[in-house]
Amino acid sequence: MRETTAPFIGIGRHRMATDGVGVTTLVAFHGCPLRCRYCLNPQCLNGDGVWRTMTPGELYGEVEMDDLYFVATGGGICFGGGEPLLQTEFIRSFSDIMNPAWKLTLETSLNVPVASVQAVAPLASEWIVDIKDMDASVYRLIRVAAICLYVVIWNGWQVRIYRKRYWFACL
Amino acid sequence: MAKGKSTCKVLKEIRQRIADANGISYQPHECHYEGDCPGTCPACEQEVRYLEKQLKEHSRSGLGAKVAGVAAGVCAAIMPLSAAAQSADEAPVVRGAAPVIKKDTVQVKDLSGGRADSVTVRGKVVGATDGEPLIGASILLEGTNKGTITDMDGMFAVRVPADGSLVVKYIGYNDKTIKVEDLSTSWYNAIVLDDNDLELQGEVVVLGEVSAVNGDDMYYRQNDKPKSHKEKCEKQQLPL
């Protein structure tokens, strides 16, 4: 059976206080269902923006050099991009082979099918959710829900409750 | 530049805490580098390798290795988490071909005598037995008395005629002569010197192999990268 691969736009090492707890390595996927004009990584939308295509094992080989920092600080890998929830099979495969002491963070807009969220929900320690809605009332609703319930995912008008920690950002 | 220095400082603090928690003698190098810094460098990476090696020895000798959470909170204390996880002003993660590590940190020594067909080659000299960098190894342009020596990290950079050869020498190791045309000019070349366990009768020149290492690998590792945590633990005889 052919091994899962995924396209990437880059890897950012030694990130602190932006992608989860501790020292993290940001692994940015290529590809996104959105076309935000303010996108920080627009190369994820270009066909020639692919930096490398790797298997989970190859990615592990690239990021394990910071294993000591991850374990010592409670950090790990933050999958972003691009939209990481377009690569749930890859993320699941990677979580199977990585050091189980690493924490996984997912930075996503959640503009994906619910099944994609459910596929990786048990794996992530933290979610960083970009709310792509300019309607202030929608943003306030989500903020209130997050404060009250502390664990809310907003996806296509469906609400799921997971006992995890979330950070919300409204762009 | 300030952010890179700040990152380096935090990482150094984490390494120190790991060393202290395990009774490992560790003296971080004093960095005099001036310029754009990504937060790490070959010297810092070598310190990580040193700690990993020491922790491995601790595990094998039954002392155990205490790493998990020893530096928890260091990042938060030094770089407080902001309420907005991502700022629109924050620089993007990567651009273009996304090199992870900046490599042009060694000053180039010109041995070409001004020849138009000269090229710049960079390399790191290590010993075959342990892979440790060889500090102060001689890098000579063959047929001349021009040369340089490797720095504290075993690295060098020279500008030489494209049709020339480099002679690499270090006491206790066999000399190695390498044609410039066999060296990569795109990334650092790993030059491995074999131990000299023979009684020499005069000078011995050995034509050896040079393996060009992928420039993305900050560690210039000679071995294959592990494909999983399980494989890494099995190879290094560490507990899972």
Interface residues (C-beta under 8 A of the other chain):
Chain A: I9 G10 I11 G12 R13 H14 M16 A17 T18 D19 V21 G22 V23 L26 A28 Y38 L40 N41 Q43 W51 G57 E58 Y60 G61 E62 E64 M65 L68 Y69 V71 A72 T73 G74 G75 G80 I97 M98 N99 P100 A101 E107 I128 D130 W167 A169 L171
Chain B: T7 V10 L11 I14 R15 R17 I18 P38 G39 T40 E45 V48 L51 E52 L55 V67 A68 G69 V70 A71 A72 V74 C75 A76 I78 M79 P80 L81 S82 A84 A85 Q86 A88 E90 P92 V93 V94 R95 G96 A97 A98 V100 D216 M218 Y219 D224 K225 P226 K227 S228 H229 K230 K232
